[in-house]
Amino acid sequence: MIDPISSNAPGSTTGAGPANGLDQNAFLRLLTTQLTTQDPFNPVDNTQMVAQMAQFSQVAGIAEMNQKLEAIAGALTGNRIGDAASWIGRAMLVEADVATPLRDGSYAGELELGAAADQVTVSLVDENGSVVRNITLGAQEAGPVHFSWDGLGEDGEPVNAGPLRVVVNARAGGSPVETATATWTTIGGIQSPANGGEARLVTGLGLLAPDAAIRIS
């Protein structure tokens, strides 16, 4: 990022710019001093004068552009927060190997198979290492594969298992198939720091940046 050069920079005083740059007033004073103290028999070359003026114009233009970019960035940040606020109550798909219960108690996610598989099984494992549910998906082509569980036990009652680790077993001809895992998690709120930092979404997987969302449902 280009550092702004401005007479309003922290630590500046009236008529003086920051230590590592010149504001317009300081440049004009320097130019006037140079003209009044130059050797009349060896004046500053016109080419040098034009080059100095061009350099100052370039620096001033960069400072102005930087201010405009900061204003645009602030406006975009506000829009992103507004967009993210509209996601509250919905679900987002994020890269994760942990699945959390959605609003209806179900669990869902998506696998990305690097190659076709003869057999794909997804196991949902609790914090004690016990398998809560096995989901058999059978043979699958390469690419995205959806999986889900309604969160109900054999008796039809909610299991209420909490967060579950997703363990994937995908094989082709006895060899493992490379797999990436993403899960759906509910967005419960948005956290916008008072210091103007980046907003975070409050989800079942913790605080996540809005750009972590692969898809919104």
Residue, then its C-alpha position, 0 to 999 in steps of 0.5 A: m500500500i502506498d503511504p499517503i503524504s499529507s499535511n494532515a498526517p499524525g505528528s505534522t505541524t502547520g506548514a510542515g509535512p511529515a519527516n519523510g515527505l513534503d506538503q505543497n507549502a513546504f515544497l513551494r518554500l523550498l522552491t522559493t529559497q532555491l530561486t532566491t539563493q541561486d548563483p545568478f551566474n549559474p542559475v538552476d537549469n530549466t530542465q531541472m526545474v521542470a523535473q522538480m515540478a513534475q515530481f511534485s505533481q506526481v507525489a501530490g497526485i499519488a497522495e490524492m489517489n490514496q485518499k480516494l482509494e481509502a474512501i472507496a475501501g471504507a465504502l466497500t467495507g460498509n457494503r460488505i458488512g451490510d451484505a453479511a448482515s443479511w446472511i444471519g439465520r442462513a447457512m454457509l458452506v466452508e472448508a472444514d472437517v468438522a460438522t455442526p448441527l444446523r437449525d433443524g438439527s441436521y448435518a450436511g457437507e460436501l466432498e470434492l473427490g480428486a478422482a472417481a471412487d468405487q466406494v465412499t463412506v463418511s463417518l461422523v465422529d464425536e469428541n470421544g472418538s465414537v462413530v455417531r453416524n456412518i453415511t454410505l455414498g457408494a460409488q461416486e464420480a470425481g468432483p463435488v459429492h453432497f452428504s447429509w444426516d438428519g440428526l436423528g437416531e434409530d429411534g427417530e429422536p434427535v441425537n443432539a451430538g454437537p460438533l462432529r468430526v468428518v472422516v472420509n473413506a474414499r477408495a478406488g481399486g483399493s487405493p485412497v482417493e484424495t478428498a477435500t471436505a467442506t461443511w455447512t454451518t449456521i450463521g447466528g450473527i455478525q461481529s463488527p469490531a468497534n476499532g473498524g477491523e474486519a467483520r466476522l460471522v458468528t457461526g457454529l464453527g466459531l468466528l469466520a470471515p465473510d469471504a470464507a463462505i463457499r456458498i450461502s444457503 
